[in-house]
């Protein structure tokens, strides 16, 4: 059985300014270090605020696993489907992240390599 753990919670921000403001609130609240990226702003590793609405009505939940491809195969064997258009690979071709096809209570869920 694959290993799973909560990697982060994603919040859909409306724009880059809102994303940065939200991440800074988490920084002030909990001492989480803000790190800006191309499409999101992280507060520590626990919270990712998207600079524009992305997957999930309410946002997304990142589930970490050491082997994304093996975890995907395990979950597909249980009847879950993935969106191949969301697959992200490392330069060596290793699957690094992929979203489930369906939301759970308004949240997209993706596997991410830890």
Backbone atoms as SQL, in Angstrom:
CREATE TABLE atoms (id INTEGER PRIMARY KEY, chain TEXT, resi INTEGER, resn TEXT, atom TEXT, x REAL, y REAL, z REAL);
INSERT INTO atoms VALUES
  (1, 'A', 1, 'UNK', 'N', 0.839, -1.188, 0.000),
  (2, 'A', 1, 'UNK', 'CA', 0.000, 0.000, 0.000),
  (3, 'A', 1, 'UNK', 'C', 0.878, 1.244, 0.000),
  (4, 'A', 2, 'UNK', 'N', 0.482, 2.220, -0.813),
  (5, 'A', 2, 'UNK', 'CA', 1.227, 3.476, -0.893),
  (6, 'A', 2, 'UNK', 'C', 1.126, 4.243, 0.418),
  (7, 'A', 3, 'UNK', 'N', 2.095, 5.107, 0.632),
  (8, 'A', 3, 'UNK', 'CA', 2.117, 5.975, 1.808),
  (9, 'A', 3, 'UNK', 'C', 1.516, 7.321, 1.420),
  (10, 'A', 4, 'UNK', 'N', 0.633, 7.842, 2.276),
  (11, 'A', 4, 'UNK', 'CA', -0.017, 9.127, 2.004),
  (12, 'A', 4, 'UNK', 'C', 0.059, 10.018, 3.234),
  (13, 'A', 5, 'UNK', 'N', 0.218, 11.338, 3.002),
  (14, 'A', 5, 'UNK', 'CA', 0.127, 12.306, 4.096),
  (15, 'A', 5, 'UNK', 'C', -0.298, 13.646, 3.524),
  (16, 'A', 6, 'UNK', 'N', -0.931, 14.444, 4.349),
  (17, 'A', 6, 'UNK', 'CA', -1.356, 15.769, 3.917),
  (18, 'A', 6, 'UNK', 'C', -0.124, 16.604, 3.596),
  (19, 'A', 7, 'UNK', 'N', -0.045, 17.099, 2.373),
  (20, 'A', 7, 'UNK', 'CA', 1.088, 17.931, 1.961),
  (21, 'A', 7, 'UNK', 'C', 0.770, 19.408, 2.148),
  (22, 'A', 8, 'UNK', 'N', -0.417, 19.823, 1.697),
  (23, 'A', 8, 'UNK', 'CA', -0.821, 21.226, 1.832),
  (24, 'A', 8, 'UNK', 'C', -2.289, 21.378, 1.480),
  (25, 'A', 9, 'UNK', 'N', -2.824, 22.525, 1.868),
  (26, 'A', 9, 'UNK', 'CA', -4.178, 22.916, 1.491),
  (27, 'A', 9, 'UNK', 'C', -4.042, 24.096, 0.539),
  (28, 'A', 10, 'UNK', 'N', -4.759, 24.040, -0.573),
  (29, 'A', 10, 'UNK', 'CA', -4.720, 25.105, -1.563),
  (30, 'A', 10, 'UNK', 'C', -5.972, 25.957, -1.496),
  (31, 'A', 11, 'UNK', 'N', -5.782, 27.254, -1.554),
  (32, 'A', 11, 'UNK', 'CA', -6.883, 28.211, -1.519),
  (33, 'A', 11, 'UNK', 'C', -6.876, 28.953, -2.850),
  (34, 'A', 12, 'UNK', 'N', -8.027, 29.070, -3.479),
  (35, 'A', 12, 'UNK', 'CA', -8.121, 29.811, -4.742),
  (36, 'A', 12, 'UNK', 'C', -8.234, 31.298, -4.464),
  (37, 'A', 13, 'UNK', 'N', -7.168, 32.023, -4.720),
  (38, 'A', 13, 'UNK', 'CA', -7.210, 33.476, -4.624),
  (39, 'A', 13, 'UNK', 'C', -7.763, 34.060, -5.917),
  (40, 'A', 14, 'UNK', 'N', -8.257, 35.272, -5.855),
  (41, 'A', 14, 'UNK', 'CA', -8.831, 35.916, -7.041),
  (42, 'A', 14, 'UNK', 'C', -7.760, 36.505, -7.953),
  (43, 'A', 15, 'UNK', 'N', -6.630, 36.921, -7.347),
  (44, 'A', 15, 'UNK', 'CA', -5.574, 37.576, -8.105),
  (45, 'A', 15, 'UNK', 'C', -4.278, 37.525, -7.290),
  (46, 'A', 16, 'UNK', 'N', -3.152, 37.920, -7.881),
  (47, 'A', 16, 'UNK', 'CA', -1.871, 37.855, -7.160),
  (48, 'A', 16, 'UNK', 'C', -1.844, 38.667, -5.863),
  (49, 'A', 17, 'UNK', 'N', -2.504, 39.815, -5.865),
  (50, 'A', 17, 'UNK', 'CA', -2.502, 40.663, -4.661),
  (51, 'A', 17, 'UNK', 'C', -3.243, 39.968, -3.509),
  (52, 'A', 18, 'UNK', 'N', -4.392, 39.384, -3.822),
  (53, 'A', 18, 'UNK', 'CA', -5.151, 38.673, -2.787),
  (54, 'A', 18, 'UNK', 'C', -4.378, 37.463, -2.284),
  (55, 'A', 19, 'UNK', 'N', -3.693, 36.762, -3.189),
  (56, 'A', 19, 'UNK', 'CA', -2.915, 35.589, -2.794),
  (57, 'A', 19, 'UNK', 'C', -1.801, 35.977, -1.824),
  (58, 'A', 20, 'UNK', 'N', -1.087, 37.042, -2.149),
  (59, 'A', 20, 'UNK', 'CA', 0.000, 37.497, -1.278),
  (60, 'A', 20, 'UNK', 'C', -0.542, 37.957, 0.070),
  (61, 'A', 21, 'UNK', 'N', -1.643, 38.687, 0.060),
  (62, 'A', 21, 'UNK', 'CA', -2.256, 39.164, 1.304),
  (63, 'A', 21, 'UNK', 'C', -2.664, 37.984, 2.189),
  (64, 'A', 22, 'UNK', 'N', -3.285, 36.972, 1.593),
  (65, 'A', 22, 'UNK', 'CA', -3.718, 35.802, 2.367),
  (66, 'A', 22, 'UNK', 'C', -2.515, 35.060, 2.935),
  (67, 'A', 23, 'UNK', 'N', -1.484, 34.852, 2.117),
  (68, 'A', 23, 'UNK', 'CA', -0.288, 34.152, 2.595),
  (69, 'A', 23, 'UNK', 'C', 0.365, 34.916, 3.742),
  (70, 'A', 24, 'UNK', 'N', 0.383, 36.236, 3.648),
  (71, 'A', 24, 'UNK', 'CA', 0.968, 37.052, 4.714),
  (72, 'A', 24, 'UNK', 'C', 0.137, 36.972, 5.991),
  (73, 'A', 25, 'UNK', 'N', -1.173, 36.779, 5.853),
  (74, 'A', 25, 'UNK', 'CA', -1.998, 36.585, 7.054),
  (75, 'A', 25, 'UNK', 'C', -1.600, 35.293, 7.769),
  (76, 'A', 26, 'UNK', 'N', -1.360, 34.223, 7.004),
  (77, 'A', 26, 'UNK', 'CA', -0.910, 32.967, 7.611),
  (78, 'A', 26, 'UNK', 'C', 0.476, 33.128, 8.222),
  (79, 'A', 27, 'UNK', 'N', 1.305, 33.964, 7.595),
  (80, 'A', 27, 'UNK', 'CA', 2.632, 34.253, 8.148),
  (81, 'A', 27, 'UNK', 'C', 2.497, 34.944, 9.504),
  (82, 'A', 28, 'UNK', 'N', 1.642, 35.950, 9.574),
  (83, 'A', 28, 'UNK', 'CA', 1.426, 36.681, 10.819),
  (84, 'A', 28, 'UNK', 'C', 0.796, 35.797, 11.886),
  (85, 'A', 29, 'UNK', 'N', -0.195, 35.032, 11.489),
  (86, 'A', 29, 'UNK', 'CA', -0.892, 34.162, 12.442),
  (87, 'A', 29, 'UNK', 'C', 0.005, 33.081, 13.028),
  (88, 'A', 30, 'UNK', 'N', 0.735, 32.392, 12.154),
  (89, 'A', 30, 'UNK', 'CA', 1.409, 31.166, 12.584),
  (90, 'A', 30, 'UNK', 'C', 2.915, 31.145, 12.346),
  (91, 'A', 31, 'UNK', 'N', 3.474, 32.248, 11.880),
  (92, 'A', 31, 'UNK', 'CA', 4.916, 32.298, 11.653),
  (93, 'A', 31, 'UNK', 'C', 5.368, 31.505, 10.438),
  (94, 'A', 32, 'UNK', 'N', 4.465, 31.270, 9.485),
  (95, 'A', 32, 'UNK', 'CA', 4.811, 30.526, 8.281),
  (96, 'A', 32, 'UNK', 'C', 5.501, 31.456, 7.281),
  (97, 'A', 33, 'UNK', 'N', 6.611, 31.046, 6.743),
  (98, 'A', 33, 'UNK', 'CA', 7.385, 31.874, 5.830),
  (99, 'A', 33, 'UNK', 'C', 6.716, 31.942, 4.461),
  (100, 'A', 34, 'UNK', 'N', 6.547, 33.151, 3.952),
  (101, 'A', 34, 'UNK', 'CA', 5.925, 33.366, 2.643),
  (102, 'A', 34, 'UNK', 'C', 6.959, 33.159, 1.545),
  (103, 'A', 35, 'UNK', 'N', 6.552, 32.401, 0.506),
  (104, 'A', 35, 'UNK', 'CA', 7.411, 32.174, -0.652),
  (105, 'A', 35, 'UNK', 'C', 6.558, 32.295, -1.904),
  (106, 'A', 36, 'UNK', 'N', 6.886, 33.297, -2.733),
  (107, 'A', 36, 'UNK', 'CA', 6.126, 33.511, -3.960),
  (108, 'A', 36, 'UNK', 'C', 6.648, 32.628, -5.082),
  (109, 'A', 37, 'UNK', 'N', 5.706, 32.087, -5.848),
  (110, 'A', 37, 'UNK', 'CA', 6.033, 31.315, -7.037),
  (111, 'A', 37, 'UNK', 'C', 5.337, 31.919, -8.239),
  (112, 'A', 38, 'UNK', 'N', 5.408, 31.230, -9.366),
  (113, 'A', 38, 'UNK', 'CA', 4.799, 31.744, -10.593),
  (114, 'A', 38, 'UNK', 'C', 3.285, 31.793, -10.515),
  (115, 'A', 39, 'UNK', 'N', 2.667, 30.721, -10.007),
  (116, 'A', 39, 'UNK', 'CA', 1.207, 30.635, -10.021),
  (117, 'A', 39, 'UNK', 'C', 0.571, 30.681, -8.637),
  (118, 'A', 40, 'UNK', 'N', 1.414, 30.685, -7.591),
  (119, 'A', 40, 'UNK', 'CA', 0.865, 30.665, -6.240),
  (120, 'A', 40, 'UNK', 'C', 1.847, 31.278, -5.249),
  (121, 'A', 41, 'UNK', 'N', 1.345, 31.474, -4.036),
  (122, 'A', 41, 'UNK', 'CA', 2.176, 31.939, -2.923),
  (123, 'A', 41, 'UNK', 'C', 1.997, 30.933, -1.799),
  (124, 'A', 42, 'UNK', 'N', 3.099, 30.379, -1.313),
  (125, 'A', 42, 'UNK', 'CA', 3.041, 29.440, -0.198),
  (126, 'A', 42, 'UNK', 'C', 3.251, 30.175, 1.109),
  (127, 'A', 43, 'UNK', 'N', 2.581, 29.698, 2.140),
  (128, 'A', 43, 'UNK', 'CA', 2.833, 30.104, 3.518),
  (129, 'A', 43, 'UNK', 'C', 3.363, 28.845, 4.188),
  (130, 'A', 44, 'UNK', 'N', 4.670, 28.807, 4.423),
  (131, 'A', 44, 'UNK', 'CA', 5.290, 27.572, 4.877),
  (132, 'A', 44, 'UNK', 'C', 5.095, 26.526, 3.794),
  (133, 'A', 45, 'UNK', 'N', 4.900, 25.287, 4.215),
  (134, 'A', 45, 'UNK', 'CA', 4.564, 24.234, 3.264),
  (135, 'A', 45, 'UNK', 'C', 3.111, 23.817, 3.414),
  (136, 'A', 46, 'UNK', 'N', 2.419, 24.387, 4.381),
  (137, 'A', 46, 'UNK', 'CA', 1.064, 23.950, 4.720),
  (138, 'A', 46, 'UNK', 'C', -0.032, 24.589, 3.872),
  (139, 'A', 47, 'UNK', 'N', 0.182, 25.822, 3.428),
  (140, 'A', 47, 'UNK', 'CA', -0.878, 26.558, 2.733),
  (141, 'A', 47, 'UNK', 'C', -0.339, 27.103, 1.415),
  (142, 'A', 48, 'UNK', 'N', -1.065, 26.824, 0.342),
  (143, 'A', 48, 'UNK', 'CA', -0.743, 27.370, -0.976),
  (144, 'A', 48, 'UNK', 'C', -1.930, 28.229, -1.415),
  (145, 'A', 49, 'UNK', 'N', -1.681, 29.500, -1.687),
  (146, 'A', 49, 'UNK', 'CA', -2.743, 30.384, -2.159),
  (147, 'A', 49, 'UNK', 'C', -2.494, 30.651, -3.639),
  (148, 'A', 50, 'UNK', 'N', -3.440, 30.254, -4.458),
  (149, 'A', 50, 'UNK', 'CA', -3.311, 30.410, -5.902),
  (150, 'A', 50, 'UNK', 'C', -3.494, 31.879, -6.286),
  (151, 'A', 51, 'UNK', 'N', -2.723, 32.337, -7.258),
  (152, 'A', 51, 'UNK', 'CA', -2.812, 33.726, -7.722),
  (153, 'A', 51, 'UNK', 'C', -4.020, 33.964, -8.620),
  (154, 'A', 52, 'UNK', 'N', -4.667, 32.903, -9.052),
  (155, 'A', 52, 'UNK', 'CA', -5.898, 32.961, -9.845),
  (156, 'A', 52, 'UNK', 'C', -6.657, 31.673, -9.558),
  (157, 'A', 53, 'UNK', 'N', -7.972, 31.705, -9.633),
  (158, 'A', 53, 'UNK', 'CA', -8.728, 30.472, -9.377),
  (159, 'A', 53, 'UNK', 'C', -8.202, 29.320, -10.228),
  (160, 'A', 54, 'UNK', 'N', -8.069, 28.156, -9.611),
  (161, 'A', 54, 'UNK', 'CA', -7.554, 26.983, -10.307),
  (162, 'A', 54, 'UNK', 'C', -8.493, 25.824, -10.040),
  (163, 'A', 55, 'UNK', 'N', -7.976, 24.671, -9.898),
  (164, 'A', 55, 'UNK', 'CA', -8.790, 23.470, -9.707),
  (165, 'A', 55, 'UNK', 'C', -9.540, 23.531, -8.385),
  (166, 'A', 56, 'UNK', 'N', -10.751, 22.993, -8.405),
  (167, 'A', 56, 'UNK', 'CA', -11.562, 22.904, -7.194),
  (168, 'A', 56, 'UNK', 'C', -12.417, 24.137, -6.989),
  (169, 'A', 57, 'UNK', 'N', -13.676, 23.925, -6.710),
  (170, 'A', 57, 'UNK', 'CA', -14.596, 25.034, -6.443),
  (171, 'A', 57, 'UNK', 'C', -14.087, 25.875, -5.285),
  (172, 'A', 58, 'UNK', 'N', -13.625, 25.217, -4.232),
  (173, 'A', 58, 'UNK', 'CA', -13.132, 25.912, -3.039),
  (174, 'A', 58, 'UNK', 'C', -11.611, 25.959, -2.971),
  (175, 'A', 59, 'UNK', 'N', -10.947, 25.155, -3.755),
  (176, 'A', 59, 'UNK', 'CA', -9.497, 25.057, -3.719),
  (177, 'A', 59, 'UNK', 'C', -9.093, 23.606, -3.893),
  (178, 'A', 60, 'UNK', 'N', -7.924, 23.262, -3.359),
  (179, 'A', 60, 'UNK', 'CA', -7.461, 21.886, -3.517),
  (180, 'A', 60, 'UNK', 'C', -6.760, 21.390, -2.264),
  (181, 'A', 61, 'UNK', 'N', -6.627, 20.092, -2.206),
  (182, 'A', 61, 'UNK', 'CA', -5.907, 19.423, -1.121),
  (183, 'A', 61, 'UNK', 'C', -4.787, 18.623, -1.766),
  (184, 'A', 62, 'UNK', 'N', -3.561, 18.893, -1.357),
  (185, 'A', 62, 'UNK', 'CA', -2.404, 18.167, -1.863),
  (186, 'A', 62, 'UNK', 'C', -2.085, 17.011, -0.925),
  (187, 'A', 63, 'UNK', 'N', -2.081, 15.817, -1.471),
  (188, 'A', 63, 'UNK', 'CA', -1.738, 14.622, -0.695),
  (189, 'A', 63, 'UNK', 'C', -0.363, 14.155, -1.141),
  (190, 'A', 64, 'UNK', 'N', 0.569, 14.140, -0.212),
  (191, 'A', 64, 'UNK', 'CA', 1.934, 13.755, -0.513),
  (192, 'A', 64, 'UNK', 'C', 2.127, 12.250, -0.484),
  (193, 'A', 65, 'UNK', 'N', 2.977, 11.779, -1.381),
  (194, 'A', 65, 'UNK', 'CA', 3.309, 10.364, -1.462),
  (195, 'A', 65, 'UNK', 'C', 4.699, 10.234, -2.087),
  (196, 'A', 66, 'UNK', 'N', 5.478, 9.256, -1.670),
  (197, 'A', 66, 'UNK', 'CA', 6.829, 9.117, -2.221),
  (198, 'A', 66, 'UNK', 'C', 6.863, 8.696, -3.694),
  (199, 'A', 67, 'UNK', 'N', 5.848, 7.970, -4.149),
  (200, 'A', 67, 'UNK', 'CA', 5.817, 7.477, -5.528),
  (201, 'A', 67, 'UNK', 'C', 4.437, 7.769, -6.111),
  (202, 'A', 68, 'UNK', 'N', 4.329, 8.877, -6.828),
  (203, 'A', 68, 'UNK', 'CA', 3.040, 9.329, -7.345),
  (204, 'A', 68, 'UNK', 'C', 2.452, 8.314, -8.323),
  (205, 'A', 69, 'UNK', 'N', 3.268, 7.771, -9.197),
  (206, 'A', 69, 'UNK', 'CA', 2.761, 6.808, -10.192),
  (207, 'A', 69, 'UNK', 'C', 2.204, 5.565, -9.512),
  (208, 'A', 70, 'UNK', 'N', 2.891, 5.064, -8.498),
  (209, 'A', 70, 'UNK', 'CA', 2.405, 3.878, -7.777),
  (210, 'A', 70, 'UNK', 'C', 1.116, 4.193, -7.023),
  (211, 'A', 71, 'UNK', 'N', 1.043, 5.373, -6.420),
  (212, 'A', 71, 'UNK', 'CA', -0.171, 5.776, -5.704),
  (213, 'A', 71, 'UNK', 'C', -1.328, 5.935, -6.679),
  (214, 'A', 72, 'UNK', 'N', -1.054, 6.508, -7.845),
  (215, 'A', 72, 'UNK', 'CA', -2.095, 6.652, -8.866),
  (216, 'A', 72, 'UNK', 'C', -2.623, 5.279, -9.275),
  (217, 'A', 73, 'UNK', 'N', -1.729, 4.338, -9.537),
  (218, 'A', 73, 'UNK', 'CA', -2.140, 2.988, -9.944),
  (219, 'A', 73, 'UNK', 'C', -2.971, 2.322, -8.849),
  (220, 'A', 74, 'UNK', 'N', -2.558, 2.501, -7.595),
  (221, 'A', 74, 'UNK', 'CA', -3.296, 1.919, -6.479),
  (222, 'A', 74, 'UNK', 'C', -4.710, 2.492, -6.399),
  (223, 'A', 75, 'UNK', 'N', -4.833, 3.815, -6.546),
  (224, 'A', 75, 'UNK', 'CA', -6.144, 4.453, -6.454),
  (225, 'A', 75, 'UNK', 'C', -7.013, 4.141, -7.674),
  (226, 'A', 76, 'UNK', 'N', -6.401, 4.020, -8.835),
  (227, 'A', 76, 'UNK', 'CA', -7.159, 3.622, -10.026),
  (228, 'A', 76, 'UNK', 'C', -7.709, 2.204, -9.850),
  (229, 'A', 77, 'UNK', 'N', -6.946, 1.331, -9.220),
  (230, 'A', 77, 'UNK', 'CA', -7.423, -0.029, -8.959),
  (231, 'A', 77, 'UNK', 'C', -8.624, -0.025, -8.019),
  (232, 'A', 78, 'UNK', 'N', -8.757, 1.039, -7.233),
  (233, 'A', 78, 'UNK', 'CA', -9.906, 1.192, -6.324),
  (234, 'A', 78, 'UNK', 'C', -11.077, 1.892, -7.016),
  (235, 'A', 79, 'UNK', 'N', -10.904, 2.241, -8.291),
  (236, 'A', 79, 'UNK', 'CA', -11.995, 2.840, -9.052),
  (237, 'A', 79, 'UNK', 'C', -11.948, 4.346, -9.210),
  (238, 'A', 80, 'UNK', 'N', -10.893, 5.001, -8.749),
  (239, 'A', 80, 'UNK', 'CA', -10.779, 6.450, -8.884),
  (240, 'A', 80, 'UNK', 'C', -10.129, 6.803, -10.207),
  (241, 'A', 81, 'UNK', 'N', -10.557, 7.914, -10.792),
  (242, 'A', 81, 'UNK', 'CA', -10.021, 8.358, -12.076),
  (243, 'A', 81, 'UNK', 'C', -9.194, 9.626, -11.887),
  (244, 'A', 82, 'UNK', 'N', -8.216, 9.805, -12.752),
  (245, 'A', 82, 'UNK', 'CA', -7.336, 10.970, -12.722),
  (246, 'A', 82, 'UNK', 'C', -7.464, 11.760, -14.009),
  (247, 'A', 83, 'UNK', 'N', -7.139, 13.040, -13.949),
  (248, 'A', 83, 'UNK', 'CA', -7.162, 13.919, -15.109),
  (249, 'A', 83, 'UNK', 'C', -5.751, 13.954, -15.704),
  (250, 'A', 84, 'UNK', 'N', -5.522, 13.253, -16.804),
  (251, 'A', 84, 'UNK', 'CA', -4.166, 13.190, -17.367),
  (252, 'A', 84, 'UNK', 'C', -3.632, 14.561, -17.805),
  (253, 'A', 85, 'UNK', 'N', -4.510, 15.503, -18.081),
  (254, 'A', 85, 'UNK', 'CA', -4.069, 16.837, -18.490),
  (255, 'A', 85, 'UNK', 'C', -3.378, 17.595, -17.361),
  (256, 'A', 86, 'UNK', 'N', -3.546, 17.133, -16.115),
  (257, 'A', 86, 'UNK', 'CA', -2.938, 17.818, -14.971),
  (258, 'A', 86, 'UNK', 'C', -1.618, 17.188, -14.543),
  (259, 'A', 87, 'UNK', 'N', -1.204, 16.120, -15.207),
  (260, 'A', 87, 'UNK', 'CA', 0.035, 15.430, -14.836),
  (261, 'A', 87, 'UNK', 'C', 1.239, 16.339, -15.037),
  (262, 'A', 88, 'UNK', 'N', 2.098, 16.380, -14.030),
  (263, 'A', 88, 'UNK', 'CA', 3.350, 17.137, -14.117),
  (264, 'A', 88, 'UNK', 'C', 4.487, 16.152, -13.879),
  (265, 'A', 89, 'UNK', 'N', 5.504, 16.264, -14.703),
  (266, 'A', 89, 'UNK', 'CA', 6.636, 15.339, -14.638),
  (267, 'A', 89, 'UNK', 'C', 7.928, 16.086, -14.350),
  (268, 'A', 90, 'UNK', 'N', 8.847, 15.396, -13.699),
  (269, 'A', 90, 'UNK', 'CA', 10.193, 15.925, -13.490),
  (270, 'A', 90, 'UNK', 'C', 10.961, 15.785, -14.806),
  (271, 'A', 91, 'UNK', 'N', 12.090, 16.465, -14.928),
  (272, 'A', 91, 'UNK', 'CA', 12.869, 16.370, -16.171),
  (273, 'A', 91, 'UNK', 'C', 13.226, 14.926, -16.572),
  (274, 'A', 92, 'UNK', 'N', 13.352, 14.047, -15.584),
  (275, 'A', 92, 'UNK', 'CA', 13.695, 12.648, -15.891),
  (276, 'A', 92, 'UNK', 'C', 12.479, 11.811, -16.286),
  (277, 'A', 93, 'UNK', 'N', 11.286, 12.448, -16.320),
  (278, 'A', 93, 'UNK', 'CA', 10.072, 11.745, -16.718),
  (279, 'A', 93, 'UNK', 'C', 9.248, 11.196, -15.575),
  (280, 'A', 94, 'UNK', 'N', 9.767, 11.255, -14.357),
  (281, 'A', 94, 'UNK', 'CA', 9.043, 10.773, -13.188),
  (282, 'A', 94, 'UNK', 'C', 7.795, 11.621, -12.939),
  (283, 'A', 95, 'UNK', 'N', 6.665, 10.951, -12.706),
  (284, 'A', 95, 'UNK', 'CA', 5.425, 11.671, -12.395),
  (285, 'A', 95, 'UNK', 'C', 5.576, 12.374, -11.056),
  (286, 'A', 96, 'UNK', 'N', 5.356, 13.687, -11.045),
  (287, 'A', 96, 'UNK', 'CA', 5.551, 14.495, -9.847),
  (288, 'A', 96, 'UNK', 'C', 4.242, 14.913, -9.193),
  (289, 'A', 97, 'UNK', 'N', 3.161, 15.054, -9.998),
  (290, 'A', 97, 'UNK', 'CA', 1.864, 15.461, -9.454),
  (291, 'A', 97, 'UNK', 'C', 0.775, 15.149, -10.469),
  (292, 'A', 98, 'UNK', 'N', -0.439, 14.887, -9.943),
  (293, 'A', 98, 'UNK', 'CA', -1.600, 14.665, -10.806),
  (294, 'A', 98, 'UNK', 'C', -2.869, 14.819, -9.973),
  (295, 'A', 99, 'UNK', 'N', -3.904, 15.403, -10.584),
  (296, 'A', 99, 'UNK', 'CA', -5.181, 15.623, -9.907),
  (297, 'A', 99, 'UNK', 'C', -6.158, 14.486, -10.175),
  (298, 'A', 100, 'UNK', 'N', -6.945, 14.169, -9.158),
  (299, 'A', 100, 'UNK', 'CA', -8.087, 13.287, -9.364),
  (300, 'A', 100, 'UNK', 'C', -9.064, 13.981, -10.303),
  (301, 'A', 101, 'UNK', 'N', -9.837, 13.209, -11.025),
  (302, 'A', 101, 'UNK', 'CA', -10.793, 13.773, -11.979),
  (303, 'A', 101, 'UNK', 'C', -11.938, 14.487, -11.266),
  (304, 'A', 102, 'UNK', 'N', -12.452, 13.921, -10.185),
  (305, 'A', 102, 'UNK', 'CA', -13.606, 14.478, -9.482),
  (306, 'A', 102, 'UNK', 'C', -13.206, 15.222, -8.217),
  (307, 'A', 103, 'UNK', 'N', -14.004, 16.230, -7.878),
  (308, 'A', 103, 'UNK', 'CA', -13.828, 16.960, -6.617),
  (309, 'A', 103, 'UNK', 'C', -14.457, 16.181, -5.468),
  (310, 'A', 104, 'UNK', 'N', -14.012, 16.500, -4.274),
  (311, 'A', 104, 'UNK', 'CA', -14.623, 15.959, -3.057),
  (312, 'A', 104, 'UNK', 'C', -15.116, 17.155, -2.252),
  (313, 'A', 105, 'UNK', 'N', -16.427, 17.295, -2.149),
  (314, 'A', 105, 'UNK', 'CA', -17.044, 18.415, -1.431),
  (315, 'A', 105, 'UNK', 'C', -16.487, 19.765, -1.880),
  (316, 'A', 106, 'UNK', 'N', -16.305, 19.918, -3.171),
  (317, 'A', 106, 'UNK', 'CA', -15.838, 21.195, -3.700),
  (318, 'A', 106, 'UNK', 'C', -14.332, 21.393, -3.709),
  (319, 'A', 107, 'UNK', 'N', -13.587, 20.372, -3.305),
  (320, 'A', 107, 'UNK', 'CA', -12.121, 20.467, -3.319),
  (321, 'A', 107, 'UNK', 'C', -11.539, 19.504, -4.346),
  (322, 'A', 108, 'UNK', 'N', -10.653, 20.020, -5.173),
  (323, 'A', 108, 'UNK', 'CA', -9.872, 19.145, -6.039),
  (324, 'A', 108, 'UNK', 'C', -8.840, 18.469, -5.142),
  (325, 'A', 109, 'UNK', 'N', -8.402, 17.294, -5.541),
  (326, 'A', 109, 'UNK', 'CA', -7.391, 16.563, -4.766),
  (327, 'A', 109, 'UNK', 'C', -6.283, 16.167, -5.732),
  (328, 'A', 110, 'UNK', 'N', -5.050, 16.444, -5.323),
  (329, 'A', 110, 'UNK', 'CA', -3.960, 15.986, -6.177),
  (330, 'A', 110, 'UNK', 'C', -2.897, 15.273, -5.351),
  (331, 'A', 111, 'UNK', 'N', -2.284, 14.319, -6.024),
  (332, 'A', 111, 'UNK', 'CA', -1.129, 13.628, -5.454),
  (333, 'A', 111, 'UNK', 'C', 0.107, 14.437, -5.821),
  (334, 'A', 112, 'UNK', 'N', 1.033, 14.522, -4.897),
  (335, 'A', 112, 'UNK', 'CA', 2.276, 15.257, -5.143),
  (336, 'A', 112, 'UNK', 'C', 3.418, 14.490, -4.486),
  (337, 'A', 113, 'UNK', 'N', 4.547, 14.433, -5.174),
  (338, 'A', 113, 'UNK', 'CA', 5.717, 13.715, -4.638),
  (339, 'A', 113, 'UNK', 'C', 6.278, 14.430, -3.422),
  (340, 'A', 114, 'UNK', 'N', 6.534, 13.656, -2.384),
  (341, 'A', 114, 'UNK', 'CA', 7.193, 14.207, -1.189),
  (342, 'A', 114, 'UNK', 'C', 8.548, 13.567, -1.023);
